[in-house]
Amino acid sequence: MFAGTLTKTADTAAAAFTGMIHSTRFDIAIQLEARTKMSERSPDFDVTAVNTSGRKVRIGTAWNETGNTTGNPYLSMQIDVGLGPFRVNAVQSKEAREAQSGDYEIIPLVSNRTMKSGSISGELTAMDADNAFAGYVANMMFDLDFMLIENVFKTEETHPDYRIEVSSPKGHPIRVGSAWMAKSNRTGNDYVSLLINTPDGDLRVNAVQNEEQRGGQTFSIIPFVESADQERSENTGLALVS
């Protein structure tokens, strides 16, 4: 569960990009410094940060990449801050590309693994304003408070209706997933389908209303069960403009 921003610097600057990366455990200022490539697949940048003693340390590497489906450039980064390596991508929104801005958003690398939901507890409550929801999801290994924020960039039916956000220790929003409003083919009842990125893989759960809750503002989060009602498995993910 990671988020952050990167900004391209002037060509004369010591670092090619500067930015921040956030998780639920840390907020770290980072720089991407160009390095000599030894082969086609060797990294384009070293990722550096300053530790608690004030020393600059190398915490990872980054590559210039191009999307296979979109053709848009992005940065792929592998970083380790002492908790084990993790992968993130730095991508530009459609608006940033059109404005030829140097601003990028850091998002988790979409996992191909699906975490088994098993025994899951959780709740989702509609807020009184801003078309948002507050909720939590938990099991014996994790306990996550989150918000569902309306996706104002939705332009296609398959794009999520909401982005799922948590907060870093300093209060920075971290996008950890996506959510869709859906309707059961069997009962006709509305529910919310959530895809949450965790270090152990992508967690899929549904937020539904029982008879007592129906018509109210509260939903119960239950494990995802594959059925004819769920048709989004091939389209879900953490795409930025989704």
C-alpha positions in Angstrom: 0.0 0.0 0.0 2.0 2.9 -1.3 1.4 6.3 -2.8 3.3 9.5 -3.6 4.3 12.1 -6.2 7.3 12.7 -8.4 8.2 15.9 -10.3 10.7 16.1 -13.1 13.4 18.7 -12.3 15.3 21.0 -14.6 17.9 19.3 -16.9 20.7 21.0 -15.0 19.6 19.7 -11.5 21.6 17.0 -9.7 18.5 14.8 -9.4 16.3 14.0 -12.4 13.1 13.7 -10.3 12.2 14.7 -6.7 9.2 13.6 -4.7 7.6 11.8 -1.8 6.5 8.3 -1.2 4.0 7.3 1.5 2.7 4.2 3.2 0.8 3.6 6.4 4.1 3.3 8.1 6.3 6.0 6.6 6.6 9.3 4.7 9.9 9.6 2.8 11.4 12.3 0.5 13.1 10.6 -2.5 15.2 11.6 -5.5 15.9 9.8 -8.8 19.5 10.3 -9.9 20.6 9.3 -13.4 23.1 6.5 -13.5 25.3 4.9 -16.2 23.5 2.1 -18.0 25.5 -1.1 -18.3 23.0 -2.9 -20.5 19.6 -2.3 -22.1 17.7 -3.6 -19.0 20.0 -2.0 -16.4 18.3 0.8 -14.3 18.1 4.3 -15.6 18.1 5.9 -12.1 19.2 5.3 -8.5 16.5 6.1 -6.0 18.0 7.9 -3.0 16.7 9.3 0.4 18.2 10.8 3.6 18.1 8.5 6.6 17.5 9.6 10.2 21.2 10.4 10.7 21.1 12.8 7.8 23.1 10.5 5.4 22.0 10.1 1.8 21.5 6.4 1.0 20.5 4.5 -2.1 17.1 2.8 -1.4 16.3 1.5 -4.9 16.4 1.7 -8.7 14.1 3.0 -11.4 13.6 2.4 -15.1 12.0 4.4 -17.9 9.2 2.3 -19.4 6.4 2.6 -22.0 2.9 1.2 -21.5 2.2 -1.8 -23.8 -1.4 -0.8 -24.3 -1.3 3.0 -24.0 2.1 3.8 -25.3 2.5 6.3 -22.5 5.8 6.7 -20.7 6.0 5.9 -17.0 8.7 5.1 -14.4 9.0 1.6 -12.8 10.7 1.6 -9.3 11.9 -1.1 -7.0 12.5 0.3 -3.5 13.5 -1.1 -0.1 13.4 1.0 3.0 14.3 -1.9 5.4 10.9 -3.7 5.2 11.7 -5.8 2.2 11.6 -4.7 -1.5 8.4 -3.4 -3.1 7.5 -2.2 -6.6 5.6 1.0 -7.6 5.0 2.8 -10.8 5.1 6.6 -11.4 2.5 7.6 -14.0 0.9 10.7 -15.4 -2.8 11.5 -15.5 -4.3 12.4 -18.9 -4.5 16.0 -17.7 -0.7 16.1 -16.8 0.2 14.6 -20.2 -1.9 17.1 -22.1 -0.4 20.0 -20.1 3.1 18.6 -20.7 3.6 18.7 -17.0 6.5 17.0 -15.2 4.2 15.8 -12.4 3.7 12.0 -11.8 1.6 10.1 -9.3 3.2 7.0 -7.6 0.8 4.1 -7.5 1.2 0.4 -6.4 2.3 -2.0 -9.1 -0.9 -4.0 -9.9 -0.6 -7.5 -8.4 -1.4 -10.6 -10.4 -2.0 -12.4 -7.1 -5.4 -12.5 -5.4 -5.4 -12.7 -1.7 -7.9 -15.2 -0.4 -10.4 -13.2 1.7 -11.2 -16.0 4.1 -12.6 -14.7 7.4 -13.1 -11.0 6.8 -15.0 -8.5 8.9 -15.8 -4.9 7.9 -18.3 -2.2 7.5 -19.0 0.6 5.0 -21.0 3.7 5.9 -22.3 6.4 3.4 -21.3 9.9 4.4 -23.8 12.7 4.5 -21.9 14.8 2.0 -19.4 14.5 -1.0 -20.8 11.1 -2.2 -18.2 9.4 -0.1 -18.1 6.3 2.2 -16.0 5.6 5.4 -15.2 2.0 6.4 -12.9 -0.6 7.7 -11.9 -4.2 6.7 -10.1 -6.5 9.1 -9.0 -10.0 9.8 -6.5 -11.5 12.3 -3.5 -10.2 10.3 -4.6 -6.6 9.4 -7.0 -3.9 10.3 -7.5 -1.1 7.8 -9.6 2.1 8.0 -10.3 3.6 4.6 -12.4 6.1 2.7 -14.2 5.7 -0.7 -13.7 8.9 -2.7 -15.8 9.5 -5.8 -13.8 9.0 -9.0 -14.4 12.2 -10.9 -12.3 11.0 -13.8 -14.6 8.1 -14.7 -15.3 8.2 -18.4 -16.0 4.6 -19.2 -18.4 2.0 -17.8 -15.5 -0.3 -16.7 -13.7 2.6 -14.7 -14.2 2.4 -10.9 -16.9 4.6 -9.3 -14.6 5.2 -6.3 -10.9 5.1 -5.3 -10.1 3.6 -2.0 -7.8 5.7 0.2 -6.0 5.3 3.6 -3.7 7.8 5.3 0.0 7.8 5.9 1.4 8.7 9.4 1.5 12.3 8.3 -2.0 12.3 6.9 -1.1 12.0 3.2 -3.8 10.1 1.2 -2.7 6.7 -0.2 -4.7 5.0 -2.9 -5.0 1.3 -2.1 -7.7 0.2 -4.4 -10.9 0.8 -6.4 -14.6 0.2 -5.9 -17.6 -0.2 -8.2 -21.3 0.2 -7.5 -23.0 -3.0 -8.7 -26.4 -4.7 -8.8 -27.0 -8.4 -8.1 -28.3 -10.2 -11.1 -30.1 -12.6 -8.8 -31.8 -10.3 -6.2 -31.6 -6.9 -7.9 -30.1 -5.4 -4.7 -27.3 -2.8 -4.9 -23.9 -3.6 -3.5 -20.3 -2.3 -3.6 -17.5 -4.4 -5.1 -14.1 -3.5 -3.7 -10.6 -4.4 -4.8 -7.9 -3.5 -2.2 -4.2 -3.8 -2.7 -2.3 -5.4 0.2 1.3 -6.5 0.6 0.0 -10.1 0.3 -1.9 -9.5 -2.9 -5.2 -8.1 -4.1 -8.1 -8.5 -1.7 -11.6 -8.7 -3.2 -14.6 -8.2 -1.0 -18.2 -7.0 -1.4 -20.1 -4.6 0.7 -23.8 -5.7 1.0 -26.9 -4.8 3.0 -28.9 -7.4 4.9 -32.7 -7.0 5.4 -32.2 -4.8 8.5 -29.7 -2.6 6.8 -31.4 -2.2 3.4 -32.4 1.4 2.6 -30.0 2.7 5.2 -26.4 4.0 5.1 -24.5 1.0 6.4 -23.1 -2.0 4.4 -21.5 -5.1 5.8 -18.2 -6.2 4.1 -18.1 -9.9 3.3 -15.7 -12.2 1.5 -15.9 -12.2 -2.3 -17.6 -15.2 -3.7 -17.2 -16.0 -7.4 -20.7 -16.0 -9.1 -22.6 -14.8 -12.1 -23.0 -11.5 -10.4 -19.3 -10.7 -10.5 -18.1 -9.9 -14.1 -15.3 -7.4 -13.3 -12.3 -9.7 -12.6 -10.7 -9.0 -16.0 -11.2 -5.3 -15.8 -10.3 -4.4 -12.2 -7.0 -2.9 -11.1 -5.4 0.2 -9.8 -5.3 2.2 -13.0 -4.8 5.9 -12.4 -7.6 7.2 -14.6 -10.0 4.6 -13.3 
